[in-house]
């Protein structure tokens, strides 16, 4: 169910040029079908720690499937952009519930010594789905039309629901601590303000809406943190942030997904607009690297179990940084073959680091806080996808609006700037790992 839910995150990216013409909207508007979807997933994931205590796995799974099916059906028949976006927001319920549930079941059921392997398998779902999306979306759009993307995933979701309802069960006793509606509304408002504010970048840094919405988001985050300390009801336990090493692990996890989703948004559009290739080619260029790196994901988890976190995290973060730098250097004249090779390197790095960063971050928390830590990490990686798509789309849109050259050349220049930005983020990821391991070393010495 997580795979089907996440698949549609990026399957629409390759259809953007087609839908822009059909609905007569710009790139920074149509990308809300991805940004809004990821934002809604992040909002749903805020509640995952509470839902894990309040409801059984079967109940959560059932609601996830039904919500995803209804939303996808709305999108399939959407007559305009607004209805399409509405359907995307409803279907976000599926991925928003399924993904945290998957990770909670791993930490709850599986032995600690096997976390790396099972996190690797779960990470295969999280990482493969968004990168297989463009190939899936491109092929469906090329041979049929984009509406069939939703029809096909509805069929898959229905099959998953029928099979899963007999398998997923109840794994712990439920308890109702009361849901913190006030903090939920405040935190949701902060996410929405942050995402909409970042989308204003395309209108220039002097835009008052940009800074006003970012200021509002900051105030709401601060208010949430203050109220959470006094609240007796359940939403997110901010005690997870008392572990400083966890903060750096969660930040690295956020940035890894930012680069992953952002890159999978930029490249299919680059190939179609700059290289004048079909939607099919735009989707398929990401497929080889995704498959090869994805199949190695469980091995990378085993590497973590056997050799610790340093090797997969440093090497993975390094490969992502190097590939982003290569995209930035050759951004004006990337060929299809160059994109496939460099993207393959990026995916190897992402798969090596992504799930293992989560496992290392959750290892730092006590058992009763792991569901909250999972909620924080999974919410952050969905927010990363939403913000990543918005920021990179804005960077490209700024270049496209400058004029003085063809639309294709301006798109290439914007893409190059976007990759310069992701290169900086890659360096920050490596810095997070350095700090994470130093704090872990200090904590180990203190215990001794």
FINU-650263 format. One line per 5 residues: number of its first residue (from 1); for each residue x, z, y of N, C-alpha, C. Coordinates in steps of 0.1 Angstrom, whole numbers, plus 5000, padded with zeros to 4 digits. Example, Ala and Ser with C-alpha at 12.3 -4.5 7.8 and 13.67 -1.06 7.14 Angstrom:
<atoms>
1) 5132 5078 4943 5123 5078 4955 5132 5078 4967 | 5128 5071 4978 5137 5071 4989 5129 5079 5000
</atoms>
This chain:
<atoms>
1) 5008 5000 4988 5000 5000 5000 5009 5000 5013 | 5020 5007 5012 5029 5007 5023 5035 4993 5026 | 5038 4987 5015 5044 4973 5016 5034 4964 5023 | 5022 4964 5018 5011 4955 5023 5009 4958 5038 | 5008 4971 5041 5006 4975 5055 5017 4971 5064
6) 5029 4972 5060 5041 4969 5069 5044 4954 5069 | 5040 4947 5059 5042 4933 5058 5037 4925 5070 | 5025 4930 5075 5019 4923 5087 5026 4926 5100 | 5035 4936 5100 5042 4940 5112 5049 4927 5118 | 5056 4920 5110 5064 4909 5114 5059 4895 5110
11) 5049 4895 5101 5044 4882 5096 5037 4874 5107 | 5033 4881 5118 5027 4873 5129 5037 4868 5139 | 5049 4874 5139 5059 4870 5149 5062 4855 5149 | 5062 4849 5137 5065 4835 5135 5053 4827 5140 | 5041 4833 5141 5029 4825 5145 5027 4826 5160
16) 5035 4833 5167 5033 4835 5182 5032 4822 5189 | 5041 4813 5187 5040 4800 5195 5026 4793 5193 | 5021 4794 5180 5009 4788 5177 4997 4795 5184 | 4997 4809 5183 4986 4817 5188 4987 4817 5204 | 4999 4816 5210 5000 4815 5224 4992 4803 5229
21) 4993 4792 5222 4986 4780 5226 4971 4781 5224 | 4967 4787 5212 4953 4788 5208 4945 4797 5218 | 4951 4809 5221 4945 4819 5229 4948 4818 5244 | 4958 4809 5247 4962 4807 5261 4967 4820 5267 | 4977 4826 5260 4983 4838 5265 4999 4836 5265
26) 5006 4845 5272 5021 4844 5272 5027 4852 5261 | 5040 4850 5259 5047 4857 5248 5047 4872 5250 | 5048 4877 5262 5048 4892 5264 5034 4898 5262 | 5023 4889 5262 5010 4893 5258 5007 4893 5244 | 5010 4881 5237 5007 4880 5223 5015 4890 5215
31) 5027 4894 5219 5035 4903 5211 5028 4917 5210 | 5017 4919 5217 5010 4932 5215 5003 4932 5202 | 5001 4921 5195 4996 4921 5181 5006 4929 5172 | 5018 4929 5175 5028 4936 5168 5031 4950 5175 | 5033 4950 5188 5036 4962 5195 5024 4972 5194
36) 5012 4967 5196 5000 4976 5195 4998 4981 5181 | 5000 4973 5171 4999 4977 5157 5009 4988 5154 | 5022 4986 5158 5032 4996 5155 5029 5009 5163 | 5024 5008 5175 5021 5019 5183 5010 5028 5177 | 4999 5021 5172 4988 5028 5165 4993 5035 5152
41) 5002 5028 5145 5008 5034 5133 5015 5047 5137 | 5023 5047 5148 5030 5058 5152 5020 5070 5156 | 5009 5067 5162 4999 5077 5166 4993 5083 5153 | 4990 5075 5143 4984 5080 5131 4994 5088 5124 | 5007 5084 5124 5017 5092 5117 5020 5106 5123
46) 5016 5108 5135 5017 5121 5141 5010 5131 5133 | 4999 5127 5127 4990 5136 5120 4994 5138 5105 | 5005 5131 5101 5007 5131 5086 5011 5144 5080 | 5017 5153 5088 5021 5166 5083 5008 5175 5080 | 4999 5174 5090 4986 5181 5089 4978 5175 5077
51) 4977 5162 5077 4969 5155 5066 4975 5158 5052 | 4988 5160 5051 4994 5163 5038 4990 5177 5033 | 4987 5186 5043 4983 5199 5039 4967 5200 5037 | 4960 5192 5045 4946 5193 5045 4939 5185 5034 | 4944 5173 5031 4938 5164 5022 4947 5160 5010
56) 4940 5156 4999 4948 5152 4987 4954 5138 4990 | 4964 5135 4981 4970 5122 4982 4960 5111 4980 | 4951 5113 4970 4941 5103 4967 4932 5100 4979 | 4928 5111 4986 4919 5109 4997 4926 5101 5008 | 4938 5104 5011 4946 5097 5022 4948 5083 5018
61) 4951 5080 5005 4953 5067 5000 4941 5058 5001 | 4929 5064 4998 4916 5057 4998 4913 5053 5013 | 4914 5062 5022 4911 5059 5036 4921 5048 5041 | 4934 5049 5037 4944 5039 5042 4940 5025 5037 | 4936 5024 5025 4932 5011 5019 4920 5005 5026
66) 4909 5013 5028 4897 5009 5034 4899 5005 5048 | 4906 5013 5056 4909 5010 5070 4917 4997 5072 | 4927 4995 5063 4935 4983 5064 4926 4971 5061 | 4918 4972 5051 4910 4960 5047 4900 4956 5058 | 4893 4966 5064 4883 4964 5074 4890 4957 5086
71) 4902 4963 5091 4909 4958 5102 4914 4944 5100 | 4919 4941 5088 4924 4928 5085 4913 4917 5085 | 4901 4921 5080 4890 4912 5080 4885 4909 5095 | 4886 4919 5104 4883 4916 5118 4892 4906 5124 | 4906 4908 5121 4916 4899 5126 4914 4885 5121
76) 4910 4884 5108 4909 4871 5102 4899 4862 5109 | 4888 4868 5114 4877 4860 5120 4877 4861 5135 | 4888 4867 5141 4888 4869 5156 4887 4857 5164 | 4877 4856 5173 4875 4844 5181 4884 4844 5193 | 4890 4855 5197 4898 4856 5209 4909 4867 5207
81) 4918 4868 5216 4929 4877 5215 4925 4891 5215 | 4915 4895 5222 4910 4909 5223 4905 4914 5209 | 4897 4906 5203 4892 4909 5189 4903 4910 5179 | 4913 4900 5180 4924 4900 5171 4932 4913 5173 | 4934 4918 5185 4942 4930 5187 4934 4942 5182
86) 4921 4942 5184 4912 4953 5179 4914 4954 5163 | 4913 4943 5157 4915 4943 5142 4928 4948 5138 | 4939 4945 5146 4952 4950 5143 4953 4965 5144 | 4946 4970 5154 4947 4985 5157 4939 4992 5145 | 4928 4987 5141 4921 4993 5129 4929 4993 5117
91) 4935 4981 5114 4943 4980 5101 4956 4988 5101 | 4960 4992 5113 4972 5001 5114 4970 5014 5107 | 4957 5018 5104 4954 5030 5097 4961 5030 5083 | 4962 5018 5077 4967 5017 5064 4982 5021 5063 | 4990 5014 5071 5004 5017 5071 5007 5031 5076
96) 4999 5035 5086 5001 5048 5093 4999 5060 5083 | 4990 5058 5073 4988 5069 5064 4997 5068 5051 | 4999 5055 5047 5006 5053 5034 5020 5057 5034 | 5027 5053 5045 5042 5054 5045 5046 5069 5045 | 5041 5078 5053 5045 5092 5052 5041 5098 5039
101) 5029 5094 5034 5025 5099 5021 5035 5096 5010 | 5040 5083 5010 5050 5079 5000 5062 5088 5001 | 5068 5091 5013 5080 5099 5014 5077 5114 5011 | 5065 5119 5015 5061 5133 5011 5061 5135 4996 | 5055 5125 4989 5055 5126 4975 5068 5126 4968
106) 5078 5119 4974 5092 5119 4969 5098 5132 4970 | 5097 5138 4982 5104 5151 4984 5096 5163 4977 | 5083 5160 4974 5075 5171 4967 5076 5170 4952 | 5077 5158 4947 5077 5156 4932 5091 5154 4926 | 5099 5147 4933 5112 5143 4926 5123 5153 4928
111) 5132 5155 4918 5143 5165 4920 5152 5161 4931 | 5158 5171 4937 5167 5168 4949 5179 5159 4945 | 5184 5160 4933 5195 5152 4929 5192 5137 4928 | 5179 5134 4928 5175 5120 4926 5169 5114 4939 | 5170 5122 4950 5164 5118 4962 5170 5104 4967
116) 5183 5103 4966 5189 5090 4971 5183 5078 4964 | 5181 5078 4951 5176 5067 4944 5162 5064 4948 | 5153 5075 4948 5139 5073 4951 5137 5069 4966 | 5145 5075 4974 5145 5071 4989 5149 5057 4990 | 5158 5052 4982 5163 5038 4982 5151 5029 4978
121) 5144 5033 4968 5132 5025 4963 5121 5025 4974 | 5119 5036 4980 5109 5037 4991 5114 5029 5003 | 5127 5030 5006 5133 5023 5017 5133 5008 5014 | 5133 5004 5002 5131 4989 4998 5118 4984 5004 | 5108 4992 5002 5095 4989 5007 5095 4988 5023
126) 5100 4998 5029 5100 4999 5044 5109 4988 5050 | 5120 4985 5043 5129 4975 5049 5126 4961 5045 | 5121 4959 5033 5118 4945 5028 5106 4939 5035 | 5095 4947 5036 5083 4942 5041 5084 4936 5055 | 5090 4942 5065 5090 4936 5078 5099 4924 5078
131) 5109 4923 5069 5118 4911 5070 5113 4900 5061 | 5104 4903 5051 5098 4892 5044 5086 4887 5051 | 5081 4895 5061 5069 4891 5069 5071 4877 5075 | 5082 4874 5082 5083 4861 5089 5082 4849 5079 | 5088 4851 5067 5088 4840 5057 5074 4839 5052
136) 5067 4850 5049 5053 4849 5045 5044 4843 5056 | 5045 4848 5068 5037 4842 5079 5040 4828 5082 | 5053 4824 5081 5057 4810 5084 5051 4801 5073 | 5052 4804 5061 5047 4796 5050 5032 4794 5051 | 5025 4805 5053 5011 4805 5054 5006 4797 5066
141) 5013 4799 5077 5009 4791 5089 5012 4776 5088 | 5023 4773 5081 5027 4759 5080 5017 4751 5070 | 5014 4758 5059 5005 4751 5049 4990 4753 5051 | 4987 4764 5058 4972 4766 5060 4971 4769 5075 | 4968 4782 5079 4968 4786 5093 4970 4801 5093
146) 4972 4806 5105 4976 4821 5106 4965 4830 5101 | 4952 4826 5102 4941 4834 5097 4942 4838 5082 | 4948 4829 5075 4950 4831 5060 4960 4843 5058 | 4968 4846 5067 4977 4858 5066 4968 4870 5063 | 4958 4872 5071 4949 4884 5069 4941 4883 5056
151) 4936 4871 5053 4928 4869 5041 4936 4873 5029 | 4948 4868 5028 4957 4871 5017 4960 4886 5015 | 4964 4892 5026 4967 4907 5025 4955 4915 5022 | 4943 4911 5026 4931 4918 5022 4929 4917 5007 | 4932 4906 5001 4931 4904 4986 4941 4914 4980
156) 4953 4914 4985 4963 4923 4979 4959 4938 4981 | 4955 4941 4993 4951 4955 4995 4939 4959 4986 | 4930 4950 4983 4919 4954 4974 4924 4956 4960 | 4933 4948 4956 4939 4950 4943 4947 4963 4942 | 4954 4966 4952 4962 4979 4953 4952 4991 4952
161) 4941 4990 4960 4931 5001 4960 4925 5003 4946 | 4921 4992 4939 4915 4994 4926 4925 5000 4916 | 4938 4996 4917 4948 5002 4908 4952 5016 4912 | 4954 5018 4924 4959 5031 4929 4949 5042 4928 | 4936 5039 4929 4926 5050 4928 4927 5057 4915
166) 4932 5051 4904 4933 5057 4891 4946 5064 4889 | 4956 5062 4898 4969 5067 4896 4973 5078 4906 | 4969 5076 4918 4973 5087 4928 4964 5099 4926 | 4969 5111 4927 4961 5123 4924 4963 5134 4934 | 4963 5146 4929 4964 5158 4938 4977 5165 4933
171) 4986 5168 4943 4999 5173 4939 5002 5187 4944 | 4993 5192 4953 4994 5206 4957 4981 5211 4962 | 4979 5224 4964 4967 5230 4969 4965 5227 4984 | 4953 5224 4988 4950 5221 5002 4947 5233 5010 | 4951 5233 5023 4947 5244 5032 4944 5238 5046
176) 4935 5244 5053 4931 5239 5066 4936 5249 5077 | 4946 5246 5084 4951 5254 5095 4945 5251 5108 | 4935 5241 5108 4929 5237 5121 4938 5227 5127 | 4932 5216 5132 4939 5205 5138 4941 5207 5153 | 4953 5205 5158 4955 5206 5172 4952 5194 5180
181) 4939 5193 5184 4934 5180 5190 4940 5178 5204 | 4942 5189 5211 4948 5188 5225 4962 5182 5225 | 4970 5188 5216 4984 5183 5215 4984 5168 5210 | 4975 5165 5201 4975 5152 5195 4971 5142 5206 | 4962 5145 5215 4958 5136 5226 4969 5135 5236
186) 4976 5146 5239 4987 5145 5248 4999 5137 5243 | 5002 5139 5230 5013 5131 5224 5010 5117 5223 | 4997 5114 5219 4993 5100 5218 4994 5093 5232 | 4989 5100 5242 4990 5095 5256 5005 5092 5260 | 5014 5101 5256 5028 5099 5259 5033 5086 5252
191) 5029 5084 5240 5034 5072 5233 5028 5059 5240 | 5015 5060 5243 5009 5048 5250 5015 5045 5263 | 5017 5056 5271 5023 5054 5284 5038 5049 5283 | 5045 5054 5274 5059 5050 5272 5059 5035 5268 | 5051 5031 5258 5051 5017 5254 5046 5007 5265
196) 5035 5010 5271 5030 5002 5282 5040 5001 5293 | 5046 5013 5296 5056 5013 5307 5068 5004 5304 | 5073 5004 5292 5084 4996 5288 5080 4981 5289 | 5068 4978 5286 5063 4964 5287 5063 4959 5301 | 5064 4968 5311 5065 4964 5325 5078 4959 5329
201) 5088 4960 5320 5102 4956 5323 5102 4941 5326 | 5094 4933 5320 5093 4919 5322 5089 4915 5336 | 5083 4924 5343 5079 4922 5357 5089 4926 5367 | 5101 4931 5362 5112 4935 5371 5113 4950 5372 | 5126 4954 5374 5128 4969 5375 5123 4975 5387
206) 5119 4967 5397 5114 4973 5410 5099 4975 5409 | 5093 4972 5397 5078 4974 5395 5075 4989 5395 | 5066 4993 5403 5063 5008 5404 5055 5012 5391 | 5048 5003 5384 5041 5007 5372 5051 5011 5361 | 5062 5004 5361 5073 5008 5351 5077 5022 5352
211) 5081 5026 5364 5086 5040 5366 5075 5050 5366 | 5063 5046 5371 5052 5055 5371 5048 5059 5357 | 5047 5049 5348 5043 5051 5334 5053 5059 5326 | 5066 5056 5329 5077 5063 5322 5077 5078 5327 | 5074 5080 5340 5074 5094 5345 5062 5101 5338
216) 5051 5095 5337 5039 5100 5331 5042 5104 5316 | 5049 5095 5309 5052 5097 5295 5061 5110 5294 | 5071 5111 5303 5080 5122 5303 5073 5135 5306 | 5063 5135 5315 5055 5147 5318 5047 5151 5305 | 5041 5141 5299 5033 5144 5287 5041 5149 5275
221) 5053 5144 5273 5062 5149 5263 5066 5163 5266 | 5069 5166 5278 5072 5180 5282 5061 5189 5280 | 5049 5185 5284 5037 5193 5282 5034 5196 5267 | 5036 5186 5259 5034 5187 5245 5044 5198 5239 | 5056 5197 5243 5066 5206 5238 5063 5221 5242
226) 5058 5222 5254 5055 5236 5259 5043 5241 5252 | 5032 5233 5250 5020 5238 5244 5022 5240 5229 | 5031 5233 5223 5033 5234 5208 5039 5248 5205 | 5046 5253 5214 5052 5267 5211 5042 5278 5211 | 5030 5275 5218 5020 5286 5218 5008 5283 5208
231) 5007 5270 5204 4996 5266 5195 4996 5273 5182 | 4985 5277 5177 4984 5283 5163 4978 5272 5153 | 4975 5261 5159 4969 5250 5150 4980 5240 5146 | 4977 5232 5136 4987 5224 5130 4987 5209 5136 | 4999 5205 5140 5001 5191 5143 5016 5188 5138
236) 5025 5191 5147 5040 5190 5143 5047 5203 5146 | 5055 5208 5137 5062 5220 5139 5076 5216 5145 | 5078 5219 5158 5090 5215 5165 5102 5223 5161 | 5100 5232 5152 5112 5239 5147 5122 5230 5140 | 5117 5218 5136 5127 5209 5130 5138 5205 5139
241) 5136 5206 5152 5146 5202 5162 5156 5213 5165 | 5154 5225 5158 5164 5235 5160 5177 5232 5152 | 5176 5223 5143 5187 5217 5136 5193 5206 5144 | 5204 5208 5151 5209 5198 5160 5213 5185 5153 | 5219 5188 5141 5223 5176 5133 5211 5167 5129
246) 5199 5173 5127 5187 5165 5124 5184 5156 5136 | 5186 5161 5148 5183 5153 5160 5191 5140 5160 | 5204 5141 5157 5212 5129 5157 5208 5120 5145 | 5205 5126 5134 5200 5118 5123 5187 5110 5126 | 5178 5117 5132 5165 5111 5136 5167 5100 5146
251) 5176 5102 5156 5179 5092 5166 5185 5080 5160 | 5195 5082 5150 5201 5070 5143 5190 5063 5136 | 5181 5070 5129 5170 5064 5121 5161 5055 5130 | 5158 5061 5142 5150 5054 5152 5157 5041 5156 | 5170 5041 5160 5177 5030 5165 5179 5019 5154
256) 5181 5023 5141 5182 5014 5130 5170 5005 5129 | 5158 5011 5130 5146 5003 5129 5143 4996 5142 | 5148 5001 5153 5147 4993 5166 5154 4980 5165 | 5166 4980 5160 5174 4968 5158 5167 4959 5147 | 5163 4965 5136 5157 4957 5125 5145 4949 5130
261) 5135 4956 5135 5122 4950 5139 5124 4941 5151 | 5133 4945 5161 5135 4937 5172 5142 4924 5169 | 5151 4924 5160 5158 4912 5156 5149 4903 5148 | 5141 4908 5140 5131 4900 5132 5120 4894 5141 | 5119 4899 5153 5110 4893 5163 5117 4882 5170
266) 5129 4884 5174 5137 4874 5183 5140 4862 5175 | 5145 4863 5163 5151 4851 5156 5140 4841 5152 | 5129 4844 5147 5119 4833 5144 5115 4826 5156 | 5113 4833 5167 5109 4826 5180 5121 4818 5185 | 5133 4822 5184 5145 4815 5188 5146 4802 5180
271) 5144 4802 5167 5145 4790 5159 5134 4780 5163 | 5122 4784 5166 5112 4775 5169 5113 4769 5184 | 5116 4778 5193 5116 4774 5207 5130 4768 5211 | 5141 4773 5206 5154 4768 5210 5159 4757 5201 | 5157 4759 5188 5162 4749 5178 5151 4739 5175
276) 5139 4741 5179 5128 4731 5177 5125 4729 5162 | 5125 4740 5155 5122 4740 5140 5108 4744 5138 | 5102 4742 5126 5089 4745 5123 5087 4760 5121 | 5074 4764 5120 5072 4778 5117 5076 4782 5103 | 5076 4772 5094 5081 4775 5081 5096 4779 5081
281) 5104 4770 5088 5118 4773 5089 5120 4786 5096 | 5113 4789 5107 5114 4801 5114 5112 4814 5106 | 5103 4813 5096 5101 4824 5087 5111 4825 5076 | 5115 4813 5071 5124 4813 5059 5139 4817 5062 | 5143 4816 5075 5157 4819 5078 5160 4834 5075
286) 5150 4842 5075 5153 4856 5073 5152 4860 5058 | 5147 4851 5050 5144 4855 5036 5157 4857 5028 | 5167 4849 5028 5178 4851 5019 5185 4864 5021 | 5188 4867 5034 5195 4880 5037 5186 4892 5033 | 5173 4891 5035 5164 4902 5032 5163 4905 5017
291) 5162 4894 5009 5161 4896 4995 5174 4902 4989 | 5185 4896 4993 5198 4901 4987 5201 4916 4991 | 5199 4919 5004 5201 4932 5008 5191 4942 5002 | 5178 4937 5001 5167 4945 4996 5170 4949 4981 | 5174 4940 4973 5177 4942 4959 5188 4953 4957
296) 5197 4954 4967 5208 4963 4966 5204 4977 4971 | 5192 4978 4977 5187 4991 4983 5188 5003 4973 | 5183 5002 4961 5184 5013 4952 5199 5017 4949 | 5207 5006 4948 5222 5009 4946 5227 5017 4957 | 5223 5014 4970 5228 5021 4981 5224 5036 4981
301) 5212 5038 4975 5207 5052 4973 5215 5059 4963 | 5219 5052 4952 5227 5058 4942 5241 5061 4947 | 5246 5052 4956 5259 5054 4963 5259 5067 4971 | 5247 5070 4977 5246 5082 4985 5246 5094 4976 | 5239 5093 4964 5238 5105 4955 5252 5108 4949
306) 5260 5097 4946 5273 5099 4939 5284 5102 4949 | 5284 5096 4961 5296 5097 4970 5293 5104 4983 | 5281 5108 4985 5277 5114 4998 5273 5104 5008 | 5271 5109 5020 5264 5101 5031 5274 5093 5040 | 5287 5098 5041 5296 5092 5050 5298 5077 5048
311) 5301 5073 5036 5304 5059 5033 5292 5050 5036 | 5280 5052 5031 5269 5042 5034 5265 5043 5048 | 5266 5054 5055 5261 5055 5069 5271 5048 5078 | 5284 5052 5077 5294 5045 5086 5295 5030 5083 | 5295 5026 5071 5297 5012 5068 5284 5004 5072
316) 5272 5010 5069 5260 5004 5072 5259 5002 5088 | 5261 5013 5095 5260 5012 5109 5270 5002 5115 | 5282 5002 5109 5293 4993 5114 5289 4978 5112 | 5283 4975 5100 5279 4961 5098 5268 4957 5107 | 5258 4966 5110 5248 4962 5120 5253 4960 5133
321) 5263 4968 5137 5269 4966 5151 5277 4953 5151 | 5284 4950 5141 5292 4937 5141 5283 4925 5141 | 5272 4925 5134 5263 4914 5133 5256 4912 5147 | 5253 4923 5153 5246 4922 5166 5256 4916 5177 | 5268 4920 5176 5279 4915 5185 5280 4900 5182
326) 5280 4895 5170 5282 4881 5166 5270 4873 5172 | 5258 4879 5171 5246 4872 5176 5247 4871 5191 | 5253 4881 5198 5254 4881 5212 5265 4870 5216 | 5276 4869 5209 5286 4860 5212 5282 4846 5211 | 5274 4843 5201 5270 4829 5198 5256 4826 5202
331) 5250 4835 5210 5236 4835 5213 5230 4822 5219 | 5239 4814 5226 5234 4802 5233 5233 4790 5224 | 5240 4790 5213 5240 4779 5204 5240 4783 5189 | 5232 4792 5185 5231 4796 5171 5224 4784 5163 | 5231 4781 5151 5225 4772 5142 5217 4779 5132
336) 5209 4772 5124 5201 4779 5114 5210 4786 5103 | 5221 4779 5099 5230 4785 5090 5237 4797 5095 | 5241 4797 5108 5247 4809 5114 5238 4820 5114 | 5225 4818 5118 5215 4828 5118 5213 4835 5104 | 5213 4826 5094 5211 4831 5080 5222 4840 5076
341) 5235 4836 5079 5246 4844 5075 5248 4857 5082 | 5247 4856 5096 5248 4868 5104 5237 4878 5101 | 5225 4873 5100 5213 4881 5097 5215 4888 5083 | 5221 4881 5073 5224 4887 5060 5233 4899 5062 | 5243 4898 5070 5252 4909 5073 5245 4921 5079
346) 5236 4918 5089 5228 4928 5095 5219 4935 5085 | 5213 4928 5076 5204 4934 5067 5212 4943 5056 | 5224 4938 5052 5232 4947 5043 5235 4960 5050 | 5238 4960 5063 5241 4972 5070 5229 4981 5071 | 5217 4974 5074 5205 4982 5076 5201 4989 5063
351) 5201 4981 5052 5197 4987 5039 5206 4998 5035 | 5219 4997 5038 5229 5007 5034 5226 5020 5041 | 5222 5019 5054 5222 5031 5062 5208 5037 5064 | 5197 5028 5063 5184 5033 5067 5178 5044 5059 | 5176 5042 5046 5170 5052 5037 5180 5064 5036
356) 5193 5062 5035 5202 5073 5034 5203 5081 5046 | 5200 5076 5058 5199 5084 5070 5188 5093 5070 | 5176 5088 5064 5165 5097 5063 5167 5108 5053 | 5173 5104 5041 5176 5114 5031 5185 5125 5037 | 5196 5121 5044 5205 5131 5050 5198 5140 5060
361) 5189 5134 5068 5182 5141 5078 5172 5152 5072 | 5165 5147 5062 5156 5157 5055 5163 5168 5047 | 5175 5165 5043 5183 5175 5035 5186 5187 5044 | 5186 5185 5057 5190 5196 5066 5178 5206 5068 | 5166 5202 5064 5154 5210 5067 5150 5219 5054
366) 5145 5230 5057 5139 5238 5046 5126 5232 5041 | 5123 5236 5029 5111 5230 5022 5099 5229 5030 | 5095 5240 5037 5082 5240 5044 5083 5232 5057 | 5095 5227 5061 5096 5219 5073 5098 5204 5070 | 5100 5201 5057 5103 5187 5053 5092 5177 5056
371) 5079 5182 5055 5068 5173 5058 5068 5170 5073 | 5071 5180 5081 5071 5178 5096 5083 5169 5099 | 5095 5171 5093 5106 5162 5095 5103 5148 5091 | 5096 5146 5080 5092 5133 5076 5083 5127 5086 | 5073 5135 5091 5064 5129 5101 5072 5125 5114
376) 5081 5133 5118 5089 5130 5130 5097 5117 5128 | 5104 5115 5116 5112 5103 5113 5103 5091 5112 | 5092 5092 5104 5084 5080 5102 5076 5076 5115 | 5072 5086 5123 5066 5083 5136 5076 5076 5145 | 5089 5081 5145 5099 5076 5154 5103 5061 5150
381) 5103 5059 5137 5107 5045 5133 5096 5035 5136 | 5084 5039 5135 5073 5030 5139 5073 5028 5154 | 5075 5039 5162 5076 5038 5176 5088 5029 5180 | 5099 5030 5172 5110 5022 5174 5107 5007 5173 | 5099 5003 5163 5095 4990 5161 5086 4985 5173
386) 5077 4993 5178 5069 4990 5189 5077 4988 5202 | 5085 4998 5205 5093 4997 5217 5104 4986 5216 | 5110 4985 5204 5120 4974 5202 5114 4960 5204 | 5102 4958 5199 5096 4945 5202 5093 4943 5216 | 5088 4954 5223 5084 4953 5237 5096 4950 5246
391) 5107 4958 5243 5119 4957 5252 5126 4943 5250 | 5128 4939 5238 5134 4926 5236 5126 4914 5241 | 5112 4915 5239 5103 4905 5244 5104 4905 5260 | 5105 4916 5266 5106 4917 5280 5120 4911 5285 | 5131 4914 5278 5144 4908 5282 5143 4893 5281
396) 5137 4888 5271 5136 4873 5270 5127 4868 5280 | 5116 4875 5283 5106 4870 5293 5112 4869 5307 | 5120 4879 5310 5127 4879 5323 5135 4867 5325 | 5142 4863 5314 5151 4851 5314 5142 4838 5315 | 5131 4838 5308 5122 4826 5308 5115 4824 5322
401) 5114 4835 5329 5107 4834 5342 5116 4830 5354 | 5129 4829 5351 5139 4826 5362 5138 4812 5366 | 5136 4803 5357 5135 4788 5361 5149 4783 5362 | 5150 4770 5367 5163 4764 5369 5169 4757 5356 | 5162 4758 5345 5167 4752 5333 5154 4750 5324
406) 5156 4744 5313 5145 4742 5303 5141 4755 5297 | 5129 4755 5292 5123 4767 5286 5132 4771 5274 | 5137 4761 5266 5145 4764 5255 5158 4771 5259 | 5165 4766 5269 5177 4771 5274 5175 4786 5279 | 5165 4788 5287 5162 4801 5292 5159 4811 5281
411) 5152 4806 5270 5149 4815 5259 5162 4819 5252 | 5171 4809 5250 5184 4812 5244 5192 4822 5252 | 5192 4821 5265 5199 4831 5274 5193 4844 5273 | 5180 4845 5272 5173 4858 5271 5176 4864 5257 | 5176 4856 5247 5180 4861 5233 5194 4867 5233
416) 5203 4860 5240 5217 4865 5240 5218 4878 5247 | 5210 4880 5258 5210 4893 5265 5204 4904 5256 | 5193 4900 5248 5187 4909 5239 5197 4914 5228 | 5205 4905 5223 5215 4909 5213 5227 4917 5219 | 5230 4915 5232 5239 4924 5238 5234 4938 5239
421) 5221 4939 5241 5215 4953 5241 5215 4959 5227 | 5212 4952 5217 5212 4957 5203 5226 4961 5199 | 5236 4954 5204 5250 4957 5201 5254 4971 5206 | 5249 4974 5219 5251 4987 5224 5245 4998 5216 | 5233 4995 5211 5225 5004 5203 5233 5007 5190
426) 5239 4996 5184 5247 4998 5172 5259 5008 5174 | 5265 5007 5185 5276 5017 5189 5270 5031 5190 | 5259 5032 5196 5252 5046 5197 5249 5051 5183 | 5245 5043 5174 5242 5047 5160 5255 5053 5154 | 5266 5046 5155 5278 5052 5150 5282 5065 5156
431) 5280 5066 5169 5282 5079 5176 5273 5090 5171 | 5261 5087 5167 5252 5097 5162 5257 5102 5148 | 5262 5092 5140 5267 5096 5127 5279 5105 5128 | 5288 5102 5138 5300 5110 5140 5296 5124 5144 | 5286 5126 5153 5282 5139 5157 5274 5146 5146
436) 5266 5139 5138 5259 5145 5127 5268 5151 5117 | 5279 5144 5113 5288 5149 5103 5297 5161 5108 | 5300 5160 5121 5307 5171 5127 5299 5184 5127 | 5286 5183 5131 5277 5195 5131 5275 5200 5116 | 5274 5191 5107 5273 5196 5093 5285 5203 5088
441) 5297 5198 5092 5310 5204 5088 5311 5218 5095 | 5307 5220 5107 5307 5233 5114 5298 5242 5107 | 5286 5238 5103 5276 5246 5097 5281 5251 5083 | 5288 5242 5076 5293 5245 5063 5304 5256 5064 | 5313 5255 5074 5323 5264 5076 5318 5278 5080
446) 5307 5278 5088 5301 5290 5092 5295 5298 5081 | 5289 5291 5071 5283 5297 5059 5293 5304 5051 | 5305 5296 5049 5316 5302 5041 5322 5315 5048
</atoms>
